[in-house]
């Protein structure tokens, strides 16, 4: 068998296929990715306390190297730089997702705490048609949080920017690895889809899902231009995430397995 590639999949001469070969490592000081064109993947929801038809989901793999405090895995803002949504990990290892509109618009993963040195698949889902305690949910390794939701009222515009591995102020960087970042616009992932994404702890090809992601950013297809990396969305949208203060050493072979 020859050697070929598709979305960064490498076919080996022995017949095996390694889909996920690389991940990004972040030092927790000044390394992150930021969009280079409009990141309009998180829809507007300005229905306040009412139900809405707005849906979205995100998925990625993370491996914390340390837990020094509230550190942002991703952070999205709108055209006026106001917060749309974020995902962070606390010093306790607890994950928290948040969406703009109220200081009560958070949900936390309470089943167990993340620990350093381990890979986790983290899925965040939003469904505006559900009640306040079910709208915003977190799954870790296929398991949905048993509680911790205190969502009150959505009031956010559509996203235009994202920082992967940092917040908007760029002062709370995530120390660890991030891998296989994907977004579903206008779709809330269900349990069976989340199970397929987790795949018993091994990252797989999300484009084969019955509802593939809207955006899928992979280190395998990233290009280094001498001063930074660029990840182009493999779903063909043209969206690009560009690295800040990262070089070839930030692309590692440490992946979920």
C-alpha positions as CSV (number, residue, x, y, z in Angstrom):
1,X,0.0,0.0,0.0
2,X,1.3,3.4,-0.9
3,X,1.3,6.4,1.4
4,X,-1.4,9.0,1.0
5,X,-3.1,11.8,3.0
6,X,-6.6,13.1,3.5
7,X,-7.4,15.7,6.1
8,X,-4.0,14.9,7.6
9,X,-4.7,11.1,7.7
10,X,-1.6,9.1,7.0
11,X,-2.0,5.7,5.5
12,X,0.8,3.4,6.4
13,X,2.3,0.7,4.3
14,X,1.2,-2.0,6.8
15,X,-2.5,-1.0,6.3
16,X,-2.9,0.9,9.6
17,X,-4.2,4.4,9.6
18,X,-3.1,7.1,12.1
19,X,-5.7,9.9,11.9
20,X,-4.4,12.0,14.8
21,X,-0.6,12.5,14.8
22,X,0.0,15.9,16.3
23,X,-1.3,18.3,18.9
24,X,-0.4,21.9,20.0
25,X,1.4,22.6,23.3
26,X,1.0,26.0,25.0
27,X,3.4,27.3,27.7
28,X,0.7,29.1,29.6
29,X,2.5,32.5,29.2
30,X,2.0,34.0,25.8
31,X,1.2,31.3,23.3
32,X,-2.2,31.0,21.6
33,X,-4.1,31.0,18.3
34,X,-6.3,33.8,17.0
35,X,-8.6,34.1,13.9
36,X,-7.3,35.8,10.8
37,X,-10.8,36.3,9.2
38,X,-14.3,36.6,10.7
39,X,-15.1,33.7,13.0
40,X,-18.9,33.8,12.8
41,X,-19.5,30.3,14.1
42,X,-21.3,31.0,17.4
43,X,-24.8,32.4,16.5
44,X,-26.5,35.4,18.0
45,X,-29.0,34.7,20.7
46,X,-30.7,37.8,22.1
47,X,-33.8,36.1,23.5
48,X,-32.9,36.9,27.1
49,X,-35.0,34.6,29.3
50,X,-37.1,33.3,26.5
51,X,-36.7,30.1,24.5
52,X,-35.0,30.3,21.1
53,X,-34.0,28.2,18.2
54,X,-30.3,28.9,18.5
55,X,-28.0,25.9,18.6
56,X,-24.2,25.3,18.6
57,X,-21.6,22.9,19.8
58,X,-17.8,22.7,20.2
59,X,-15.4,19.8,20.7
60,X,-11.7,19.6,21.4
61,X,-9.2,17.5,23.3
62,X,-7.1,19.0,26.1
63,X,-4.3,17.9,28.4
64,X,-3.5,20.3,31.2
65,X,0.2,20.5,32.2
66,X,-0.6,22.6,35.3
67,X,-3.7,24.2,37.0
68,X,-2.5,27.6,38.1
69,X,-6.0,29.3,38.2
70,X,-8.7,30.2,35.8
71,X,-7.2,29.5,32.4
72,X,-9.0,29.8,29.1
73,X,-9.2,27.0,26.6
74,X,-11.1,29.2,24.1
75,X,-12.8,32.7,24.3
76,X,-15.0,34.2,21.6
77,X,-16.1,37.8,21.2
78,X,-18.4,39.8,18.9
79,X,-17.6,42.8,16.7
80,X,-17.6,45.2,19.7
81,X,-15.2,42.9,21.6
82,X,-17.9,41.8,24.0
83,X,-17.8,38.3,25.3
84,X,-19.9,35.7,23.4
85,X,-18.8,32.4,25.0
86,X,-15.8,30.9,26.7
87,X,-14.5,27.6,28.1
88,X,-12.0,27.6,31.0
89,X,-10.5,25.3,33.6
90,X,-10.1,26.3,37.2
91,X,-7.3,25.6,39.6
92,X,-9.4,22.8,41.1
93,X,-9.5,21.1,37.7
94,X,-13.2,22.0,37.2
95,X,-14.4,23.0,33.7
96,X,-16.7,26.0,33.3
97,X,-18.5,27.2,30.2
98,X,-20.1,30.6,29.9
99,X,-22.2,32.6,27.5
100,X,-22.8,36.4,27.4
101,X,-26.0,38.0,28.7
102,X,-25.8,37.5,32.5
103,X,-23.2,36.8,35.2
104,X,-25.3,33.6,35.9
105,X,-24.9,32.2,32.4
106,X,-22.5,29.4,33.3
107,X,-22.4,25.7,33.5
108,X,-19.8,23.6,35.3
109,X,-18.7,20.0,35.0
110,X,-19.2,18.5,38.5
111,X,-18.7,14.8,37.9
112,X,-15.0,14.8,38.4
113,X,-12.0,17.2,38.2
114,X,-9.4,17.2,35.5
115,X,-5.9,16.3,36.5
116,X,-2.6,17.2,34.9
117,X,-0.9,14.9,32.4
118,X,-4.1,13.3,31.1
119,X,-6.0,13.8,27.9
120,X,-9.7,14.7,27.9
121,X,-12.3,15.2,25.2
122,X,-14.5,18.2,26.1
123,X,-17.7,18.9,24.3
124,X,-19.8,22.0,25.0
125,X,-23.4,22.1,23.7
126,X,-26.0,24.9,23.5
127,X,-29.7,24.5,22.8
128,X,-31.8,27.6,23.2
129,X,-35.1,25.6,23.1
130,X,-34.4,24.0,26.5
131,X,-34.9,25.3,30.0
132,X,-32.3,27.3,31.8
133,X,-30.7,24.3,33.5
134,X,-30.3,22.3,30.3
135,X,-29.4,25.0,27.7
136,X,-25.6,25.0,28.2
137,X,-24.0,21.6,28.9
138,X,-20.5,20.1,29.2
139,X,-19.5,16.5,28.3
140,X,-16.1,15.1,29.3
141,X,-15.0,11.8,27.8
142,X,-18.6,11.2,26.7
143,X,-20.1,11.9,30.1
144,X,-22.5,14.8,30.6
145,X,-22.2,16.9,33.7
146,X,-24.5,15.8,36.5
147,X,-25.3,19.4,37.4
148,X,-23.8,22.8,37.9
149,X,-25.9,24.7,35.3
150,X,-27.1,28.2,36.3
151,X,-28.0,29.6,32.9
152,X,-30.2,32.7,33.2
153,X,-30.7,34.7,30.0
154,X,-28.9,34.8,26.7
155,X,-28.0,38.2,25.2
156,X,-25.1,37.7,22.9
157,X,-24.4,38.8,19.3
158,X,-22.8,36.5,16.7
159,X,-19.1,35.8,17.3
160,X,-16.5,37.5,15.1
161,X,-13.2,36.6,17.0
162,X,-11.8,33.6,18.8
163,X,-8.7,33.0,20.9
164,X,-7.7,29.3,21.3
165,X,-5.7,28.9,24.4
166,X,-6.2,32.4,25.8
167,X,-8.8,35.0,26.8
168,X,-9.5,38.4,25.0
169,X,-7.2,40.3,27.4
170,X,-4.5,37.7,26.7
171,X,-3.6,37.4,30.3
172,X,-4.9,33.9,31.3
173,X,-3.3,31.5,28.9
174,X,-3.9,27.7,29.1
175,X,-0.8,25.7,30.0
176,X,-1.0,22.4,28.2
177,X,-2.1,20.7,25.0
178,X,-5.1,21.4,22.7
179,X,-6.1,19.2,19.8
180,X,-8.7,18.7,17.2
181,X,-10.9,21.9,17.7
182,X,-14.3,21.7,16.0
183,X,-17.4,23.8,15.9
184,X,-21.0,23.0,14.9
185,X,-23.0,26.1,14.0
186,X,-26.8,25.6,14.3
187,X,-26.5,22.0,15.7
188,X,-26.6,20.6,19.2
189,X,-24.7,17.4,19.5
190,X,-26.5,14.5,21.0
191,X,-25.2,11.7,23.3
192,X,-24.6,9.3,20.4
193,X,-22.6,11.9,18.5
194,X,-20.6,12.8,21.6
195,X,-19.8,9.1,22.1
196,X,-18.6,8.8,18.5
197,X,-16.3,11.9,19.0
198,X,-14.8,10.5,22.2
199,X,-14.3,7.2,20.5
200,X,-13.0,5.4,23.6
201,X,-10.3,8.0,24.1
202,X,-8.8,8.2,20.5
203,X,-9.5,11.2,18.3
204,X,-11.1,10.3,15.0
205,X,-12.3,11.9,11.7
206,X,-15.2,14.2,12.6
207,X,-16.0,14.7,8.9
208,X,-17.5,11.2,8.8
209,X,-20.2,12.0,11.4
210,X,-23.8,12.2,10.2
211,X,-23.6,15.9,11.0
212,X,-20.0,16.9,10.4
213,X,-18.7,20.1,12.0
214,X,-19.0,23.5,10.4
215,X,-15.3,24.2,11.2
216,X,-12.6,21.7,12.0
217,X,-9.0,22.9,12.8
218,X,-6.2,20.3,12.7
219,X,-2.6,20.6,13.5
220,X,-1.9,17.9,10.9
221,X,-2.8,20.3,8.1
222,X,-1.2,23.4,9.7
223,X,1.5,25.3,7.8
224,X,4.5,27.0,9.4
225,X,5.5,30.2,7.7
226,X,8.8,30.9,9.5
227,X,7.3,33.1,12.3
228,X,3.9,31.5,13.0
229,X,1.6,28.6,12.3
230,X,-1.6,28.8,10.3
231,X,-4.5,26.3,10.6
232,X,-7.0,26.5,7.8
233,X,-10.4,25.0,8.4
234,X,-10.5,21.6,6.7
235,X,-14.2,22.0,6.1
236,X,-13.4,24.4,3.3
237,X,-14.8,27.6,4.8
238,X,-11.5,29.5,4.4
239,X,-11.3,30.3,8.1
240,X,-7.8,30.6,9.4
241,X,-6.4,30.5,13.0
242,X,-2.9,31.9,13.3
243,X,-0.5,31.3,16.2
244,X,1.1,33.9,18.4
245,X,4.6,33.3,19.8
246,X,4.7,29.7,18.7
247,X,7.3,27.9,16.6
248,X,8.0,24.4,15.3
249,X,8.5,23.1,18.9
250,X,4.9,23.8,19.7
251,X,3.7,21.0,17.4
252,X,4.1,17.7,19.2
253,X,3.4,14.0,18.7
254,X,1.6,13.8,22.1
255,X,-1.9,12.9,21.2
256,X,-4.9,11.0,22.9
257,X,-4.4,7.3,22.7
